[in-house]
Amino acid sequence: MKIKVNWDLCEANALCMQAAPELFKVDDDDMLHVLIEGDVPETLRDKLENAVRACPRAALTIEE
């Protein structure tokens, strides 16, 4: 599975980072960074799903 970000919707409000700090980081300039490029380990599926649900702008999706 892969993380897909709709950059037009993302506001970098850091709720995804709170849900899955292994996968997301918001820097001091309020820019979102996806920490895992490519396939996300299955062990992080629950955290990724929580991050997707936490995004108030629905900017995150999971690509299987």
GIVEN-V765353 format. One record per backbone hydrogen bond with DSSP energy under -0.5 kcal/mol. CO is the residue of the C=O (numbers start at 1). NH is the residue of the N-H. Records with the same first field share a line. If there is no record, write none. Layout:
CO=NH, NH
This chain:
1=40
2=63
4=61
5=7
6=9, 10
14=18
15=19
16=20
20=23, 24
23=35, 36
25=27, 33
27=30
31=27
33=25, 35
35=37
41=44
42=45
44=48
45=49
46=50
47=51
48=52
49=53
50=54
51=55
52=55
54=56
55=58
59=6
61=4, 63
62=64
63=2
